[in-house]
Amino acid sequence: MGNLFGKTISVLETAMDLRYIRHKLITSNIANAETPGYRAKDIRFEAELERELTNRNHSLVPVRTHPMHMGGGGDTMRVSVIERGSLTKGLDGNTVNLDEEIVRLAENTTMYGVLTRLIKHKFTGLMTAIKEGGK
């Protein structure tokens, strides 16, 4: 794929993988909003994206997102999960602010959608070239 699109697909794939990981963390925060002592978790998206692209030099191994998926190297992306504080820490030590988490989830979902549209656009261009080249 790299020859067809250069590094674009690799960058988009890595960004999508990181958005997926962030989605899991945010939904876990929402699910634990009432759990005493739970500390909200997140990743620093931009820093993780830069680190992944630098360390892997754009040669990605597929990430297994579900145990029933076929193995392609397993879940190889390692990210630094951070505990995120909140201005409104509960009396029980819980640092989840539900309103903030919902905003983060909406933003993350929107960005994931943008990435999928960008990848779709790349493949649509390839399909157009294939169809027009056969005429």
Summary of the structure (lengths in Angstrom):
residues: 135
radius of gyration: 18.3
end to end distance: 23.7
largest distance: 69.7
contacts: 329
relative contact order: 0.19
helix: 56%
strand: 3%
